Amino acid sequence: MRALACCALAAGTIFGHSVQGRPLKVVVVGNPSAPHRVLVVGCVHGNEPAGIAIARALERVKPPAGVALWIVPVLNPDGVAADTRQNGRGVDLNRNFPWHLRDLEGAFDSGAHAASEPETRAAIALVRRVRPTVSIWYHQHLDLVDESGGNAALERQYARLVGLRTFVLPRYPGSAVSWENHILSRSTAFVVELPHGHLSRRAVERHVRAVLTLADS
Protein backbone atom coordinates (compact mmCIF):
# COMPACT_ATOMS: atom_id res chain seq x y z
CA MET A 1 0.00 0.00 0.00
CA ARG A 2 1.55 3.25 -1.15
CA ALA A 3 0.50 5.28 1.91
CA LEU A 4 2.55 3.03 4.17
CA ALA A 5 5.73 3.38 2.17
CA CYS A 6 7.02 6.66 3.58
CA CYS A 7 7.82 8.64 6.66
CA ALA A 8 10.23 7.49 9.33
CA LEU A 9 8.64 6.48 12.60
CA ALA A 10 8.61 9.08 15.33
CA ALA A 11 9.73 7.78 18.71
CA GLY A 12 6.73 9.23 20.49
CA THR A 13 6.39 11.80 23.23
CA ILE A 14 5.21 10.96 26.73
CA PHE A 15 2.20 13.13 27.60
CA GLY A 16 1.19 11.43 30.83
CA HIS A 17 1.26 8.22 32.84
CA SER A 18 -1.29 5.60 33.78
CA VAL A 19 -2.43 4.78 37.30
CA GLN A 20 0.27 2.10 37.48
CA GLY A 21 2.95 4.37 36.04
CA ARG A 22 3.02 3.20 32.43
CA PRO A 23 3.81 6.00 29.94
CA LEU A 24 1.14 7.42 27.67
CA LYS A 25 2.71 8.24 24.32
CA VAL A 26 1.65 10.33 21.36
CA VAL A 27 3.31 10.09 17.96
CA VAL A 28 3.06 13.11 15.65
CA VAL A 29 3.32 12.40 11.93
CA GLY A 30 3.67 15.53 9.83
CA ASN A 31 4.18 19.12 10.91
CA PRO A 32 2.72 19.62 14.41
CA SER A 33 1.77 23.18 13.38
CA ALA A 34 -0.26 22.01 10.37
CA PRO A 35 -3.66 23.72 10.08
CA HIS A 36 -5.52 20.40 10.06
CA ARG A 37 -4.84 18.00 12.90
CA VAL A 38 -6.29 14.50 13.13
CA LEU A 39 -6.22 12.77 16.51
CA VAL A 40 -6.38 8.97 16.49
CA VAL A 41 -6.80 6.99 19.73
CA GLY A 42 -6.26 3.29 19.13
CA CYS A 43 -7.40 1.85 22.46
CA VAL A 44 -9.42 3.24 25.38
CA HIS A 45 -10.77 0.00 26.84
CA GLY A 46 -8.02 -2.50 27.52
CA ASN A 47 -10.00 -5.50 26.26
CA GLU A 48 -10.75 -3.73 22.95
CA PRO A 49 -7.25 -3.54 21.44
CA ALA A 50 -7.86 -3.98 17.69
CA GLY A 51 -7.45 -0.26 16.96
CA ILE A 52 -3.84 -0.35 18.14
CA ALA A 53 -2.87 -1.98 14.82
CA ILE A 54 -4.45 0.92 12.90
CA ALA A 55 -2.67 3.46 15.07
CA ARG A 56 0.70 1.74 14.60
CA ALA A 57 0.19 1.58 10.84
CA LEU A 58 -0.63 5.29 10.74
CA GLU A 59 2.76 6.01 12.32
CA ARG A 60 4.32 4.97 9.00
CA VAL A 61 2.25 7.07 6.59
CA LYS A 62 2.86 10.36 4.87
CA PRO A 63 -0.11 12.58 5.66
CA PRO A 64 -1.64 14.91 3.08
CA ALA A 65 -0.21 18.42 2.78
CA GLY A 66 -1.33 20.66 5.60
CA VAL A 67 -2.26 17.72 7.85
CA ALA A 68 -0.64 16.37 11.00
CA LEU A 69 -1.63 13.06 12.59
CA TRP A 70 -1.54 12.94 16.37
CA ILE A 71 -1.58 9.25 17.22
CA VAL A 72 -2.18 7.76 20.67
CA PRO A 73 -1.89 3.99 20.20
CA VAL A 74 -2.96 3.16 23.77
CA LEU A 75 -4.65 5.45 26.30
CA ASN A 76 -5.20 2.62 28.78
CA PRO A 77 -1.99 0.56 28.99
CA ASP A 78 -2.88 -0.88 32.40
CA GLY A 79 -6.14 -2.23 30.99
CA VAL A 80 -4.34 -3.71 27.98
CA ALA A 81 -1.84 -5.43 30.28
CA ALA A 82 -4.66 -6.90 32.38
CA ASP A 83 -7.10 -7.47 29.47
CA THR A 84 -9.75 -5.43 31.27
CA ARG A 85 -12.12 -2.73 30.08
CA GLN A 86 -11.15 -0.48 32.97
CA ASN A 87 -7.88 1.16 33.93
CA GLY A 88 -5.62 0.05 36.78
CA ARG A 89 -8.01 1.50 39.36
CA GLY A 90 -11.10 -0.18 37.95
CA VAL A 91 -12.47 2.95 36.26
CA ASP A 92 -13.96 3.01 32.76
CA LEU A 93 -12.08 5.90 31.16
CA ASN A 94 -14.90 6.43 28.67
CA ARG A 95 -17.25 7.25 31.55
CA ASN A 96 -14.78 9.57 33.30
CA PHE A 97 -14.72 12.65 31.05
CA PRO A 98 -16.40 15.86 32.29
CA TRP A 99 -19.57 15.60 30.21
CA HIS A 100 -22.91 14.80 31.91
CA LEU A 101 -21.04 12.57 34.33
CA ARG A 102 -23.11 10.17 36.43
CA ASP A 103 -22.03 8.01 39.33
CA LEU A 104 -21.75 4.60 37.72
CA GLU A 105 -20.34 1.45 39.26
CA GLY A 106 -19.39 -2.04 38.15
CA ALA A 107 -18.06 -2.55 34.62
CA PHE A 108 -18.80 1.09 33.74
CA ASP A 109 -17.41 2.64 36.94
CA SER A 110 -17.21 6.39 36.29
CA GLY A 111 -14.63 7.14 38.99
CA ALA A 112 -14.74 9.29 42.10
CA HIS A 113 -15.37 12.47 40.07
CA ALA A 114 -14.95 13.83 36.55
CA ALA A 115 -11.39 13.39 35.28
CA SER A 116 -10.39 11.56 38.45
CA GLU A 117 -8.04 9.34 36.44
CA PRO A 118 -4.56 10.40 35.24
CA GLU A 119 -5.22 8.91 31.79
CA THR A 120 -8.35 11.05 31.41
CA ARG A 121 -6.57 14.20 32.56
CA ALA A 122 -3.72 13.54 30.13
CA ALA A 123 -6.15 13.06 27.24
CA ILE A 124 -8.02 16.25 28.14
CA ALA A 125 -4.79 18.25 28.21
CA LEU A 126 -3.72 16.77 24.87
CA VAL A 127 -7.03 17.58 23.18
CA ARG A 128 -7.00 21.13 24.52
CA ARG A 129 -3.43 21.59 23.30
CA VAL A 130 -3.90 20.04 19.84
CA ARG A 131 -7.48 21.20 19.17
CA PRO A 132 -7.91 18.52 16.50
CA THR A 133 -10.00 19.07 13.41
CA VAL A 134 -11.09 15.43 13.48
CA SER A 135 -10.72 12.82 16.22
CA ILE A 136 -11.27 9.08 15.80
CA TRP A 137 -11.57 6.89 18.88
CA TYR A 138 -11.47 3.13 18.25
CA HIS A 139 -13.53 0.67 20.25
CA GLN A 140 -14.92 -2.85 19.82
CA HIS A 141 -16.98 -5.03 19.21
CA LEU A 142 -20.13 -3.58 17.60
CA ASP A 143 -18.86 -3.44 13.99
CA LEU A 144 -20.18 0.06 13.16
CA VAL A 145 -19.40 3.76 13.03
CA ASP A 146 -21.24 5.78 15.63
CA GLU A 147 -22.82 9.03 14.52
CA SER A 148 -21.34 10.64 17.58
CA GLY A 149 -22.70 14.18 17.44
CA GLY A 150 -20.14 15.84 15.18
CA ASN A 151 -20.21 16.15 11.39
CA ALA A 152 -22.41 13.24 10.35
CA ALA A 153 -21.26 13.48 6.73
CA LEU A 154 -17.67 12.73 7.80
CA GLU A 155 -18.78 9.84 9.97
CA ARG A 156 -20.84 8.35 7.13
CA GLN A 157 -17.96 8.85 4.70
CA TYR A 158 -15.64 6.91 6.99
CA ALA A 159 -18.20 4.13 7.30
CA ARG A 160 -18.53 3.83 3.52
CA LEU A 161 -14.78 3.73 3.06
CA VAL A 162 -14.31 0.84 5.49
CA GLY A 163 -17.54 -1.02 4.75
CA LEU A 164 -19.25 -0.50 8.11
CA ARG A 165 -22.78 0.61 8.87
CA THR A 166 -23.54 3.78 10.78
CA PHE A 167 -25.64 3.81 13.91
CA VAL A 168 -26.54 6.35 16.59
CA LEU A 169 -25.40 4.91 19.90
CA PRO A 170 -26.64 6.38 23.19
CA ARG A 171 -24.77 9.45 24.39
CA TYR A 172 -23.09 7.77 27.32
CA PRO A 173 -22.32 9.94 30.36
CA GLY A 174 -18.67 10.88 30.68
CA SER A 175 -17.75 9.80 27.15
CA ALA A 176 -14.66 11.19 25.46
CA VAL A 177 -16.24 12.02 22.10
CA SER A 178 -19.27 13.74 23.62
CA TRP A 179 -17.00 15.89 25.78
CA GLU A 180 -14.77 16.69 22.81
CA ASN A 181 -17.67 17.58 20.51
CA HIS A 182 -19.01 19.82 23.27
CA ILE A 183 -15.82 21.81 23.87
CA LEU A 184 -14.66 21.98 20.23
CA SER A 185 -17.77 22.99 18.32
CA ARG A 186 -16.01 23.19 14.94
CA SER A 187 -14.35 19.82 15.32
CA THR A 188 -15.70 16.31 14.85
CA ALA A 189 -14.92 13.45 17.22
CA PHE A 190 -16.46 10.06 16.59
CA VAL A 191 -16.29 6.41 17.61
CA VAL A 192 -15.41 3.55 15.29
CA GLU A 193 -16.57 0.23 16.74
CA LEU A 194 -14.38 -2.43 15.17
CA PRO A 195 -15.48 -6.08 14.90
CA HIS A 196 -14.52 -8.72 17.42
CA GLY A 197 -10.99 -10.09 17.36
CA HIS A 198 -7.88 -8.99 15.52
CA LEU A 199 -8.01 -7.07 12.25
CA SER A 200 -6.56 -8.55 9.12
CA ARG A 201 -3.80 -6.68 7.34
CA ARG A 202 -6.24 -5.75 4.59
CA ALA A 203 -8.72 -4.37 7.13
CA VAL A 204 -5.99 -2.30 8.79
CA GLU A 205 -5.07 -0.84 5.40
CA ARG A 206 -8.71 0.06 4.69
CA HIS A 207 -8.91 1.99 7.94
CA VAL A 208 -5.60 3.73 7.29
CA ARG A 209 -6.82 4.84 3.86
CA ALA A 210 -10.07 6.07 5.39
CA VAL A 211 -8.24 8.17 7.98
CA LEU A 212 -6.08 9.74 5.28
CA THR A 213 -9.09 10.40 3.05
CA LEU A 214 -10.92 12.20 5.85
CA ALA A 215 -7.76 14.12 6.69
CA ASP A 216 -7.60 15.31 3.09
CA SER A 217 -11.32 16.23 2.89
C-alpha positions, 0 to 999 in steps of 0.5 A: 500500500503506497500510503505506508511506504514513507515517513520514518517512525517518530519515537513518540512523546510521553504526555502522561502516565497511567495509574500504574505508572506506564507512559502514555505516548503520542506520535506526531506524523507531519508538521505539528503546526499544520492547520488540520490535525487528526487525533487517532486513539487506538485503544481506550478499553483495555480489552478492545485492542484492535485499533492499536494496529491501525494506530501503529500503521498510521505512524508509517504514513505520509499525511496529506499536505497541511495535515498532522496526525496525532496518534495515541496507540494506547490510552489505557496501557494498564487495561491492555496489560490486564485485558480489562475494560477499565484502567488500573483503578477499575475505572472506565475511562470512557465514563470519566470525562467531564460531560454529563457525568453520572455516578456509575459502578461495576463494569462502567465505573465512572470514577470518584469524580470527573477526570479523576483518572490520570489517563483522562486528565492527560487526554483532556490536556492533549485535546486542549493543546492540539485542538484537533479538526477530526478525532477518531476513537477506536472501540470494539466489538459492535462493527459500526461507526457511531454518529457521535454528534459531530459532522455526520457526513464525515462519519458516514464517509468513513463508514462507507470507506471501510464497509461498516454501517452507521448507527446512533449509539446512546450518548453515554455519560462521561464519554470522550467524544461527547465531551470533545464535541461539546468543547470543540464545536467546529471539530468532529470526534467520533467512535469507530466500533471495530469487529470482534478479534484482531483485524486482518492486514487488509482491514488495517489498510482500509482503515488507514486509507479512510483516515487519510481520506478524511484528513484530506477532505 
